[in-house]
């Protein structure tokens, strides 16, 4: 089989990989996209962001029905048909995967399904169902992503011990579920299973769950989770698991004691690790750090001048939109333009109930770095829109540089915070000031008004909240 000649080879068709392939094709390059799975889209589409958000939405209907009783609207107890739920979720993934494939075809991106392996710095071997296919490339972009981490002590080969991938399949609704890890994945999937009827216990080794967020923003999420879950344990270390018939016996060190408990299923959600093994990187000049992430510069270029890396495999925050941005940067550099991943605002969203989102500098980071900031907050108890749908458990927060009044960070907790945070990203990226935001008319009644009113709080004249007046005479 003669080798394929291509200008840009992309290994991995997740949100970073297919974005890179499509952009390079849009810029006139001949592109070959290699993906080992039958469906394009990577972890995000197939076993990550999309299926988890679909299940969160579906199960939110259960919570919404229960909450409507005090409004005078009651429903019978929901019946959950897991086969139908799984089929509905799968239909979404199928549509999205087909859409990605169609977009690639329309751009003349050649897609090869198989496992890509670097033979050297200009050659890929792709192991397909029809045998090996060799690809000669000018430049390559590694976008192979990450996989759920599972410590060896937990890896018993028992399907009742799940990672996020298995949990998203919803094999059943366990009566008792232990979630190991209180990060965003554990909290989101814990929410799904709690709504479906599982008794959920979260065990987090750190002092708090959702450790990356400011405590005041995480607080409403934790309060809601304590009501939905049986228990949230912090400073709890799971030290051993063993199969016990149709259950898992778990030993946890918690509050100075060793607890032995049995659960129907256990979700191990302790982070993700790069999926850079067994793709032949050792046959190139690419280097990896001690955790297995590919080392790149600000142009997403590796130590091998022919090879770039983007997304989870390149380290940093493991978010699809970060991978998408890195894809653009890598392709622009390959095509002779100058682009760098520097001072770029990457928002974070946790799709719990309520949502939690932030971007830019957090108050906690400012304190740790000794950066002087002022904080302005607008509580959703003062939002007419939040009151209209009984979700006053929110808070909108601005982190502001005192001298320039520039907005350095935005944090939002509340229903729909993930949809609102994009305005915060624009504010931070554009170097907007609190005055810019305060003077921008926001529609009423909307949750977006809480951003404007938070800026007004900064100046001491928010219509719907009392706040101290700033000393500056011009305000």
Phi and psi in degrees as a GROMACS rama.xvg file:
@    title "Ramachandran Plot"
@    xaxis  label "Phi"
@    yaxis  label "Psi"
@TYPE xy
-67.8199  143.49  UNK-2
-67.2562  148.073  UNK-3
-82.3811  134.24  UNK-4
-99.3781  125.016  UNK-5
-141.114  156.242  UNK-6
-82.9261  -43.8647  UNK-7
-129.525  120.848  UNK-8
-105.547  130.294  UNK-9
-116.423  124.655  UNK-10
-104.927  109.547  UNK-11
110.081  124.182  UNK-12
-111.779  40.328  UNK-13
-82.3351  -167.756  UNK-14
-62.1935  -24.5278  UNK-15
-82.2102  -46.8412  UNK-16
-63.7651  -50.4293  UNK-17
-71.6954  -28.8937  UNK-18
-64.0261  -41.4858  UNK-19
-64.9484  -44.983  UNK-20
-62.1706  -44.8245  UNK-21
-66.8032  -41.2294  UNK-22
-67.2034  -42.3128  UNK-23
-62.289  -39.9154  UNK-24
-65.3414  -40.3614  UNK-25
-61.4272  -29.8366  UNK-26
-90.1964  11.3574  UNK-27
93.0687  9.16792  UNK-28
-90.0387  150.639  UNK-29
-80.9761  124.653  UNK-30
-125.609  138.145  UNK-31
-121.681  126.897  UNK-32
-110.979  123.784  UNK-33
-109.844  127.81  UNK-34
-140.867  128.513  UNK-35
-76.2349  -27.2348  UNK-36
-84.7952  158.162  UNK-37
-69.0346  -29.0893  UNK-38
-110.413  133.934  UNK-39
-72.3927  164.825  UNK-40
120.293  -19.16  UNK-41
67.6582  -163.974  UNK-42
-60.6939  -44.0452  UNK-43
-55.5855  -50.6808  UNK-44
-75.3478  -39.8519  UNK-45
-93.0363  -32.7185  UNK-46
-148.09  36.3902  UNK-47
-148.491  -113.909  UNK-48
-55.6042  -48.8605  UNK-49
-70.2699  -53.0595  UNK-50
-63.475  -34.1338  UNK-51
-67.3408  -39.6966  UNK-52
-70.751  -33.1811  UNK-53
-63.3208  -44.547  UNK-54
-69.3406  -35.6348  UNK-55
-62.8977  -41.4884  UNK-56
-65.3459  -46.1919  UNK-57
-60.8182  -45.3252  UNK-58
-76.5736  -19.114  UNK-59
-62.5575  -27.8035  UNK-60
-63.2434  -32.6532  UNK-61
-65.4922  -48.2976  UNK-62
-63.566  -40.0077  UNK-63
-62.7087  -38.5124  UNK-64
-64.8548  -40.9715  UNK-65
-66.0999  -37.8727  UNK-66
-73.2607  -16.5238  UNK-67
-77.7903  -11.5395  UNK-68
-58.5292  -40.4265  UNK-69
-73.3065  -10.2816  UNK-70
-90.6179  1.13357  UNK-71
89.5811  11.2055  UNK-72
-120.665  116.344  UNK-73
-119.805  151.816  UNK-74
-127.114  156.176  UNK-75
-67.4997  160.147  UNK-76
-60.1635  128.867  UNK-77
-62.7459  144.887  UNK-78
-108.516  129.102  UNK-79
-103.504  119.644  UNK-80
-102.076  100.777  UNK-81
-63.6063  -35.5556  UNK-82
-61.7211  -44.0316  UNK-83
-68.0365  -38.6456  UNK-84
-63.856  -45.4426  UNK-85
-63.3994  -40.9643  UNK-86
-64.236  -40.1846  UNK-87
-63.9925  -45.2973  UNK-88
-60.5828  -45.2799  UNK-89
-63.6645  -34.948  UNK-90
-63.0422  -35.1296  UNK-91
-65.3742  -45.0093  UNK-92
-65.3958  -38.7347  UNK-93
-63.0373  -45.4146  UNK-94
-62.5776  -45.1463  UNK-95
-66.2638  -42.693  UNK-96
-62.0099  -41.6897  UNK-97
-65.6541  -36.2555  UNK-98
-65.3921  -42.0446  UNK-99
-62.8351  -43.8046  UNK-100
-61.2361  -41.566  UNK-101
-66.0106  -39.647  UNK-102
-64.7127  -37.4698  UNK-103
-66.2758  -42.1886  UNK-104
-63.1462  -41.5728  UNK-105
-64.6051  -24.498  UNK-106
-94.5965  2.50649  UNK-107
64.5074  30.2186  UNK-108
-78.6079  124.892  UNK-109
-81.4816  124.355  UNK-110
-108.532  127.702  UNK-111
-121.561  125.111  UNK-112
-92.9851  121.263  UNK-113
164.525  178.47  UNK-114
-92.4897  118.494  UNK-115
-82.8344  139.313  UNK-116
-143.601  125.252  UNK-117
-74.6507  120.784  UNK-118
-82.555  -35.7651  UNK-119
-160.884  -165.813  UNK-120
-78.1772  3.91816  UNK-121
-141.171  8.35396  UNK-122
-135.687  134.29  UNK-123
-117.266  138.073  UNK-124
-104.287  126.73  UNK-125
-113.204  118.488  UNK-126
-86.6115  107.652  UNK-127
-111.159  173.441  UNK-128
-66.5983  -17.3486  UNK-129
-102.462  9.46044  UNK-130
114.481  -173.536  UNK-131
-82.6877  135.696  UNK-132
-118.181  130.773  UNK-133
-102.573  141.715  UNK-134
-126.883  125.44  UNK-135
-98.2806  125.107  UNK-136
-126.603  156.182  UNK-137
-83.7024  -47.539  UNK-138
-134.789  150.897  UNK-139
-130.679  148.538  UNK-140
-122.444  119.581  UNK-141
-90.4321  120.738  UNK-142
-140.213  51.0346  UNK-143
-86.3578  -3.25821  UNK-144
76.0349  -150.335  UNK-145
-142.794  174.491  UNK-146
-138.051  159.725  UNK-147
-62.6498  137.591  UNK-148
-80.9993  137.641  UNK-149
-140.382  109.158  UNK-150
-56.5013  147.454  UNK-151
-57.3767  -33.964  UNK-152
-64.7373  -21.6388  UNK-153
-97.1885  -14.2173  UNK-154
-86.3977  80.8834  UNK-155
-91.8803  -1.54498  UNK-156
73.7433  16.4128  UNK-157
-99.9  121.713  UNK-158
-62.6228  -13.6347  UNK-159
-75.1174  -12.6178  UNK-160
-98.3177  108.368  UNK-161
-109.642  151.045  UNK-162
-96.355  -177.969  UNK-163
-59.6114  -33.2337  UNK-164
-60.5856  -48.1168  UNK-165
-68.788  -37.5318  UNK-166
-63.5419  -33.4225  UNK-167
-71.4611  -14.9902  UNK-168
-78.6795  -13.4874  UNK-169
43.3249  66.7518  UNK-170
-62.1349  -31.3054  UNK-171
-165.486  -179.119  UNK-172
-107.891  97.3056  UNK-173
-67.0311  143.275  UNK-174
-65.8741  -42.7696  UNK-175
-125.341  123.985  UNK-176
-125.488  128.666  UNK-177
-102.375  129.261  UNK-178
-107.877  116.829  UNK-179
-95.0513  109.866  UNK-180
114.162  121.724  UNK-181
-106.344  33.7946  UNK-182
-80.8516  -168.913  UNK-183
-66.9672  -34.2409  UNK-184
-68.4728  -46.0313  UNK-185
-62.1373  -41.4888  UNK-186
-70.6646  -38.2021  UNK-187
-66.2446  -50.0054  UNK-188
-71.1639  -31.5344  UNK-189
-60.0804  -39.1796  UNK-190
-62.3784  -43.7981  UNK-191
-58.5419  -51.3818  UNK-192
-69.4829  -34.7714  UNK-193
-63.7302  -40.8222  UNK-194
-66.4686  -31.8383  UNK-195
-75.993  -13.6144  UNK-196
121.175  1.91936  UNK-197
-75.8595  149.811  UNK-198
-89.0481  109.402  UNK-199
-105.858  130.548  UNK-200
-118.802  130.609  UNK-201
-106.366  130.602  UNK-202
-117.089  114.41  UNK-203
-119.574  129.737  UNK-204
-73.7702  -25.8148  UNK-205
-80.4031  179.886  UNK-206
-71.7277  -20.7379  UNK-207
-150.848  158.992  UNK-208
-84.7147  163.194  UNK-209
50.5082  51.468  UNK-210
-63.7815  -22.569  UNK-211
-76.866  -13.4602  UNK-212
-96.5428  155.553  UNK-213
-60.3158  139.299  UNK-214
-56.2494  -38.0735  UNK-215
-68.9512  -27.6367  UNK-216
-80.9154  -34.8696  UNK-217
-73.6154  -24.7427  UNK-218
-55.8573  -48.6757  UNK-219
-61.5676  -33.4383  UNK-220
-66.3493  -44.9907  UNK-221
-65.3777  -41.2053  UNK-222
-61.5383  -42.8945  UNK-223
-66.8001  -39.329  UNK-224
-67.3968  -35.3893  UNK-225
-63.5195  -29.0553  UNK-226
-77.5116  -38.1463  UNK-227
-80.0564  -34.2399  UNK-228
-93.7405  161.428  UNK-229
-68.954  -41.7244  UNK-230
-161.935  145.107  UNK-231
-118.115  117.818  UNK-232
-108.389  125.64  UNK-233
-107.386  161.215  UNK-234
53.8004  39.6427  UNK-235
-115.408  121.636  UNK-236
-114.087  117.052  UNK-237
-79.5008  120.972  UNK-238
-108.1  -19.1491  UNK-239
-158.72  147.403  UNK-240
-137.393  148.013  UNK-241
-148.775  148.239  UNK-242
-71.8576  131.87  UNK-243
-132.484  82.7771  UNK-244
65.3467  -121.727  UNK-245
-95.4604  16.6685  UNK-246
-128.905  173.845  UNK-247
-116.781  124.021  UNK-248
-88.7407  125.698  UNK-249
-119.082  131.671  UNK-250
-107.302  123.243  UNK-251
-126.207  134.722  UNK-252
-90.2227  115.363  UNK-253
-150.296  126.45  UNK-254
52.5237  43.5177  UNK-255
77.8749  6.69297  UNK-256
-126.171  162.498  UNK-257
-104.918  115.632  UNK-258
-96.5467  133.702  UNK-259
-113.049  117.491  UNK-260
-135.54  160.509  UNK-261
-118.508  136.983  UNK-262
-128.519  152.544  UNK-263
-75.4261  -33.5428  UNK-264
-147.277  155.51  UNK-265
-129.122  130.513  UNK-266
-104.282  117.268  UNK-267
-93.0077  111.744  UNK-268
-131.101  72.0194  UNK-269
-115.206  25.1651  UNK-270
113.084  -175.921  UNK-271
-131.273  155.146  UNK-272
-124.213  150.104  UNK-273
-65.123  144.866  UNK-274
-100.272  49.1912  UNK-275
-96.8873  5.68765  UNK-276
-77.2329  149.491  UNK-277
59.4005  37.9128  UNK-278
-122.88  11.916  UNK-279
80.0228  18.7825  UNK-280
-61.1182  -27.0733  UNK-281
-66.0961  -15.8607  UNK-282
-88.9572  4.45645  UNK-283
-122.257  -174.422  UNK-284
-90.2598  4.00248  UNK-285
-62.9821  136.79  UNK-286
-115.407  154.224  UNK-287
-126.482  153.406  UNK-288
-82.9886  -176.06  UNK-289
-69.5979  -10.5313  UNK-290
-101.632  -0.102396  UNK-291
96.4042  0.920674  UNK-292
-79.5063  141.985  UNK-293
-70.4544  132.454  UNK-294
-82.5235  125.452  UNK-295
-130.997  160.187  UNK-296
-94.3156  -171.883  UNK-297
-68.6018  -12.3162  UNK-298
-94.701  6.31397  UNK-299
69.9347  15.5479  UNK-300
-89.193  136.893  UNK-301
-83.7567  -175.752  UNK-302
-65.6  -17.8007  UNK-303
-92.0742  116.307  UNK-304
-60.3925  -19.1351  UNK-305
-88.4519  -8.79896  UNK-306
-125.582  132.299  UNK-307
-115.136  161.4  UNK-308
-140.362  141.489  UNK-309
-140.821  161.93  UNK-310
77.1897  -154.559  UNK-311
-55.7831  -37.5119  UNK-312
-64.3491  -22.4212  UNK-313
-92.7849  4.40686  UNK-314
80.9627  -171.65  UNK-315
79.6452  -165.268  UNK-316
-65.8937  137.507  UNK-317
-95.8679  81.7041  UNK-318
-132.337  142.29  UNK-319
-61.3856  -40.4421  UNK-320
-71.0466  -26.9646  UNK-321
-67.705  -41.8026  UNK-322
-61.5377  -40.0329  UNK-323
-61.8064  -43.5708  UNK-324
-65.9253  -42.5839  UNK-325
-63.0983  -33.5204  UNK-326
-59.4156  -45.0726  UNK-327
-61.625  -43.6464  UNK-328
-64.2641  -45.3437  UNK-329
-60.715  -47.5145  UNK-330
-64.7175  -41.4705  UNK-331
-62.5897  -38.8834  UNK-332
-68.0619  -39.7864  UNK-333
-60.4069  -35.8342  UNK-334
-88.426  10.4616  UNK-335
92.8946  1.85147  UNK-336
-90.254  164.842  UNK-337
-105.028  116.83  UNK-338
-144.685  145.688  UNK-339
-143.782  146.891  UNK-340
-87.0261  81.8936  UNK-341
-136.664  133.985  UNK-342
52.2025  42.813  UNK-343
-102.364  130.493  UNK-344
-84.5596  116.26  UNK-345
-111.145  113.604  UNK-346
-75.4183  152.958  UNK-347
-119.8  138.573  UNK-348
-133.988  131.52  UNK-349
-112.075  118.345  UNK-350
-91.4829  53.548  UNK-351
-85.0073  -161.809  UNK-352
-131.909  101.584  UNK-353
-78.6618  165.814  UNK-354
-65.055  156.097  UNK-355
-135.62  127.218  UNK-356
-146.049  147.066  UNK-357
-156.119  161.981  UNK-358
-152.763  159.155  UNK-359
70.993  -150.918  UNK-360
-78.8509  129.428  UNK-361
-90.3665  162.057  UNK-362
-62.9143  -38.9312  UNK-363
-63.4547  -43.3878  UNK-364
-63.1582  -41.1065  UNK-365
-59.7697  -42.6344  UNK-366
-65.5579  -43.8186  UNK-367
-64.2873  -34.8042  UNK-368
-91.6279  -2.23775  UNK-369
71.5369  27.4938  UNK-370
-90.1483  127  UNK-371
-75.9587  123.031  UNK-372
-139.252  161.204  UNK-373
-116.051  147.063  UNK-374
-119.129  132.808  UNK-375
-120.511  131.494  UNK-376
-126.569  142.425  UNK-377
-123.971  116.157  UNK-378
-78.8839  140.959  UNK-379
-73.1975  -8.16745  UNK-380
-63.018  -19.1163  UNK-381
-99.976  7.01941  UNK-382
-96.44  119.645  UNK-383
-60.9057  -36.9274  UNK-384
-66.4338  -42.4298  UNK-385
-64.1562  -39.3519  UNK-386
-64.3725  -33.2433  UNK-387
-67.4446  -22.1663  UNK-388
-124.756  28.6401  UNK-389
58.8538  36.6025  UNK-390
-128.257  68.6318  UNK-391
-93.1737  13.7509  UNK-392
-85.1098  21.4897  UNK-393
-105.378  169.519  UNK-394
-154.457  135.398  UNK-395
-115.401  135.01  UNK-396
-137.331  135.282  UNK-397
-115.892  136.524  UNK-398
-107.638  117.382  UNK-399
-124.315  138.696  UNK-400
-77.8525  118.592  UNK-401
-59.4342  -42.9428  UNK-402
-68.3609  -47.2826  UNK-403
-95.1481  -14.4794  UNK-404
62.8521  19.7771  UNK-405
-74.5743  141.629  UNK-406
-80.9317  116.093  UNK-407
-95.5054  -24.3945  UNK-408
-159.632  155.505  UNK-409
-135.785  135.221  UNK-410
-132.185  138.569  UNK-411
-138.331  132.068  UNK-412
-124.363  136.321  UNK-413
147.785  169.51  UNK-414
-59.3077  121.603  UNK-415
82.413  12.7527  UNK-416
-58.3602  -33.0458  UNK-417
-62.8998  -30.1581  UNK-418
-81.2934  -24.2567  UNK-419
-85.3443  -25.2017  UNK-420
-66.8609  -20.8383  UNK-421
-60.3542  -34.6708  UNK-422
-63.079  -38.1321  UNK-423
-61.8368  -40.029  UNK-424
-61.7632  -44.0421  UNK-425
-62.1974  -43.1839  UNK-426
-59.1707  -46.23  UNK-427
-69.0077  -45.3694  UNK-428
-63.2534  -38.0396  UNK-429
-83.3702  -3.35372  UNK-430
68.0859  32.0071  UNK-431
-68.4537  152.318  UNK-432
-98.6917  165.962  UNK-433
-60.6268  -33.5304  UNK-434
-65.7811  -41.1371  UNK-435
-54.7117  -45.2292  UNK-436
-70.6086  -42.661  UNK-437
-62.797  -31.4648  UNK-438
-87.8481  -4.57  UNK-439
-89.1372  120.631  UNK-440
-70.5658  126.197  UNK-441
-109.939  143.799  UNK-442
-67.3775  148.539  UNK-443
-120.606  140.305  UNK-444
-92.8901  121.537  UNK-445
-139.784  162.675  UNK-446
-72.7048  -23.3152  UNK-447
-62.1408  -24.9187  UNK-448
-59.6349  -24.9368  UNK-449
-65.3946  -27.1359  UNK-450
-68.1855  -48.4241  UNK-451
-59.8337  -43.7469  UNK-452
-71.5125  -28.7169  UNK-453
-63.4943  -38.8924  UNK-454
-65.921  -38.4002  UNK-455
-66.4315  -34.2859  UNK-456
-58.3002  -40.0376  UNK-457
-56.8445  -35.5911  UNK-458
-94.387  -2.81335  UNK-459
83.1011  19.2011  UNK-460
-139.245  43.5811  UNK-461
-70.5714  132.952  UNK-462
-61.3908  -41.3189  UNK-463
-106.248  11.1255  UNK-464
-147.697  139.74  UNK-465
-83.2338  134.626  UNK-466
-150.734  153.617  UNK-467
-64.3784  148.276  UNK-468
-85.4789  140.256  UNK-469
-71.8374  153.144  UNK-470
-71.725  -23.649  UNK-471
-66.2276  129.597  UNK-472
-65.1184  -33.1254  UNK-473
-67.6163  -12.033  UNK-474
